[in-house]
Amino acid sequence: MPASVDTRSWCSTCWPTEPAARPTPSMVSAASTARRATPSAGRCVTTDRLLEQGLHSDGVFVVHGRAFRAHRGVLGARSTYFAHMLDTKWKGRSAVVLRHPLINPVAFGALLQYLYTGCLDVGVEHVSDCERLARQCQLWGLLGGLEAKQASKPGVCMKVLTIEPPQADLQLREDLALLADCALPPELRGDLGELPFPCDGLNSCPDVCFRVGGYDFLCHKAFFCGRSEYFRALLDDHFQESEQLEASGGLPAVTLHSVSPEVFTHVLYYVYSDHTELPPELAYDVLSVADMYLLPGLKQLCGRSLAQQLDEDSVVGVWRVAKLFGLARLEDQCTKYMARVIEKLVQQEDFVEAVREEAAAVAGRQETDSIPLVDDIRFHMGSLVQTCHAMEQAAQRLRVLEELLVSIGLDC
């Protein structure tokens, strides 16, 4: 619950009715690239924690004496009804009191769970209350899910009704990406006004400004602190060192160094929606910043992007990057690729040097001890064998590798 609650709480007897420098082309295109829909979906761990812990909540709903901490930005992005109410009847209120006898606190909690996570778990005795709230809040997807779930199990005795979105459902991430749209400086938004719910029509209620390369990104502490220990330390522990941004409604501001607006745009979309589409030319820069900001999930996304770029000329360099940033899966993909093209790699000085460095890095290595890079390549050579022809190819590749090791004086 917020430290101080506005005593001018709105008491309801019924639910109201509806109603910097000049940007370069690369900066503008970064937003549309970062925002492309994800290929898969799932629950957003950050919003799970925001709901459970109320981290940096900026409002509270009181339903028949039970308090629910909430984040206006999340509610507004997920529901046009809440967006409208928070910008009209409930505007400026840190506490909203709902006293209508038909508003069940258990059902209201389930409604918040759905808005934050896309999922819902509620006892069957409260399903009708949830349907009533979903209809009033115009959450047609939730209403349809409740009705479909009950229709799918006629005559079955259920104690708890559970709704989970299909794996391919992108709605939660797309809705949360609206908050990233709103956070973008107007100069960098490009064609985002063509989105189904234009960010210009949503008051996202930001509470912190990040200044990057002369541009102001108006963001939410809850998402950045919930996602990254780096930002938690920056905003929670040392925020007294921040500046004050009078031009943006008096929001506290922090200048971020060693990051460009293009790269930070990808960080932004990852923090809010758990995904960003990375162009190949930015993968290394985003990876470095993700490591600095303690964002392991974003590092993994960078690893996937780099894995798609592997070729004979780049594989050794990507392997080195994978080891440096602790990307085990990318490292394995690199050694698997090396096993396939070993005949060409043994002729490249950077590969030979990598083998030497791996041998030298083994503490107290004896003359015949194994070398991790060589062991991984050998493993993948064997794993590729499925036919007699493949067995002959693997044997030839092993001979090529052994000849290299002998030529540089290594026995392993």
DAQUIQUI-V304897 format. One record per pair of residues at least 4 apart in sequence whose ideal C-beta (glycine too) atoms are under 8 Angstrom apart, sorted by the first residue. I is the first residue (numbers start at 1). J is the second residue. Records with the same first field share a line. If there is no record, write none. Layout:
# DAQUIQUI-V304897
I->J, J
This chain:
# DAQUIQUI-V304897
1->5, 54, 57, 60, 67, 69
2->57, 58, 59, 60, 69, 94
4->94
5->9, 60, 94, 95
6->92, 93, 94, 95
7->95
8->92, 93
9->62, 93, 95, 96, 97
10->89, 90, 93, 95, 96, 97
11->97, 99
12->16, 96, 97, 98, 99, 100
13->99, 100
14->100
15->100, 103, 136
16->85, 89
18->81, 84, 138
19->84, 88
20->185, 187, 213, 214, 215, 216
21->213, 214
22->187
23->27, 28, 185, 187, 188, 215, 261
24->28
25->29
26->30, 262
27->187, 188, 261, 262, 265
28->32, 187, 188, 189, 190
29->33, 190
30->34, 188, 261, 262, 265, 266, 282
31->35, 181, 184, 188, 189, 190, 192, 265
32->36, 190, 191, 192
33->277, 279
34->180, 265, 266, 268, 269, 276, 277
35->177, 180, 181, 192, 269, 276, 277
36->277
37->170, 174
38->170, 173, 273, 274, 275
40->167, 168
41->165, 166, 167, 168, 169, 170, 171, 172, 173
42->167, 274
43->47, 48, 117, 118, 119, 172
44->48, 117, 172, 173, 176, 273, 274
45->49, 274
46->50, 223, 226, 227, 271, 274
47->51, 74, 116, 117, 172, 176
48->52, 116, 117
49->53, 55, 226
50->54, 55, 57, 71, 74, 116, 222, 223, 226
51->112, 113, 116, 117
54->69, 70
55->222, 225, 226
56->71, 207, 220, 221, 222, 225
57->69, 70, 71, 222
58->70, 71, 72, 73, 94, 205, 207
59->69, 70, 71, 72, 86, 93, 94, 95, 96
60->67, 68, 69, 70, 94, 95, 96
61->67, 68, 70, 95, 96, 97, 98, 108
62->66, 67, 68, 95, 96, 97, 98
63->68, 98, 103, 104, 105, 108
64->98, 99, 103, 105
65->105
66->105, 109
68->108, 109, 112
70->74, 75, 112
71->75, 205, 220, 222
72->76, 86, 203, 204, 205
73->77, 179, 182, 204, 205, 206, 220, 222
74->78, 115, 116, 176, 179
75->79, 82, 83, 86, 115
76->82, 83, 86, 87, 202, 203, 204, 205
77->83, 175, 176, 178, 179, 202, 204
78->82, 115, 116, 172, 175, 176
79->83, 115, 137, 138, 139
80->84, 138, 197
81->85, 136, 137, 138, 139
82->86, 115, 137
83->87, 201, 202, 203
84->88
85->89, 90
86->90, 91, 203, 205
87->91, 203
90->96
98->103, 108
99->103
102->129, 132
103->107, 108, 133
104->108, 126, 129, 133
105->109
106->110, 122, 123, 126, 129
107->111, 122, 126, 129, 130, 132, 133
108->112, 133
109->113
110->114, 120, 121, 122, 126, 130
111->115, 120, 130, 133, 134, 137, 139, 142
112->116
113->117, 119, 120, 121
114->118, 119, 120, 139, 142, 163
115->139
117->172
118->164, 165, 169, 171, 172
119->162, 163, 164, 165
120->130, 142, 145, 146, 161, 162, 163
121->160, 161, 162, 163
122->126, 127, 130, 160, 161
123->127, 159, 160, 161
124->158, 159, 160, 161
126->130
127->131, 146, 150, 161
128->132
129->133
130->134, 142, 146
131->135, 143, 146, 147
132->136
133->137, 139
134->139, 140, 142, 143, 146
135->143
139->143
140->144
141->145, 171
142->146, 163
143->147
144->148
145->149, 163
146->150, 161, 163
147->151
148->152
149->153, 161, 162, 163
150->154, 161
153->158
165->169, 171, 172
170->174
171->175
172->176
173->177, 273, 274, 275
174->178, 273
176->180, 272, 273, 274
177->181, 269, 272, 273
178->182, 195, 197, 199, 202, 204
179->183, 204, 220, 223, 272
180->184, 268, 269, 271, 272, 273
181->189, 192, 195, 199
182->199, 202, 204, 206, 218
183->204, 206, 217, 218, 219, 220, 268, 272
184->188, 189, 192, 199, 217, 265, 268
185->189, 215, 216, 217, 261
187->215
188->215, 261, 265
189->193, 199
192->198, 199
193->198, 199, 200
194->198
195->199
197->201, 202
198->202
199->204
204->218, 220
205->220
206->218, 219, 220, 251
207->219, 220, 221, 251, 252
208->218, 219, 220, 221, 224, 235, 251, 252, 253, 254
209->216, 217, 218, 219, 245, 248, 251, 252, 253, 254
210->216, 217, 219, 253, 254, 255, 256, 264
211->215, 216, 217, 243, 245, 253, 254, 255, 256
212->217, 255, 256, 259, 260, 261, 264
213->259, 260, 261, 264
215->261
216->245, 247, 248, 253
217->264, 268
218->248, 251
219->223, 224, 268, 271
220->224
221->225, 231, 235
222->226
223->227, 271, 272
224->228, 231, 232, 235, 271
225->231, 232, 235, 236
227->231, 271, 295
228->232, 271, 293, 294, 295
229->233, 294
230->234, 292, 293, 294, 295
231->235, 293
232->236, 237
233->237, 238
234->238, 239, 254
235->239, 254
238->242
239->252, 254
242->252, 253, 254
243->252, 253, 254, 255
244->250, 252, 253
245->249, 250, 251, 252, 253
246->250
248->253
256->264
258->289, 292
259->263, 264, 267, 289
260->264, 285
261->265
262->266, 282
263->267, 282, 285, 286, 289
264->268, 289
265->269
266->270, 276, 278, 282, 286, 298
267->271, 276, 286, 289, 290, 293, 295, 298
268->272
269->273, 275, 276
270->274, 275, 276, 290, 295, 297, 298, 301
271->295
274->297
275->301
276->286, 298, 301
278->282, 283, 286, 301, 302, 305
279->283
280->305, 308, 309
282->286
283->287, 302, 305, 306, 309
284->288, 302, 306, 321
285->289
286->290, 298, 302
287->291, 299, 302, 303, 306, 321, 325
288->292
289->293
290->295, 296, 298, 299, 302
291->295, 299, 325
293->298
295->299
296->300
297->301
298->302
299->303, 325, 326, 327
300->304, 327, 329
301->305
302->306, 327
303->307, 322, 325, 327, 329, 330
304->308, 330
305->309
306->310, 318, 321, 322, 330
307->318, 330, 333
309->314, 318
310->314, 315, 318, 333, 334, 337
311->315
312->341, 344, 345, 348
314->318
315->319, 334, 337, 338, 341, 345
316->320, 334, 338, 345, 348, 350, 351, 354
317->321, 350
318->322, 330, 334
319->323, 331, 334, 335, 338, 354, 373
320->324, 354
321->325, 327, 330
322->327, 328, 330, 331, 334
323->331
327->331
328->332
329->333
330->334
331->335, 376
332->336, 376
333->337
334->338
335->339, 373, 376, 377, 379, 380
336->340, 380, 383
337->341
338->342, 345, 351, 377, 380
339->377, 378, 380, 381, 384, 397
340->380, 384
341->345
342->346, 377, 381, 397, 400, 401
343->396, 397, 400
344->348
345->351
346->351, 352, 400, 401, 403, 404
348->352
349->353
350->354
351->355
352->356, 404, 408
353->357
354->358, 373
355->359, 371, 373, 374, 404, 405, 408, 410
356->360, 408, 410
357->361
358->362, 371, 372, 373, 374
359->365, 371, 410, 412
360->365
362->369, 370, 371, 372
365->369
367->411
368->411, 412
369->412
370->374, 375, 412
371->375, 410, 412
372->376
373->377
374->378, 401, 405, 412
375->379
376->380
377->381, 401
378->382, 398, 401
379->383
380->384
381->385, 394, 397, 398, 401
382->394
384->390, 393, 394
385->390, 391, 394
386->390
387->391
388->392
389->393
390->394
391->395
392->396
393->397
394->398
395->399
396->400
397->401
398->402
399->403
400->404
401->405
402->406
403->407
404->408
405->410, 411, 412
406->410, 411
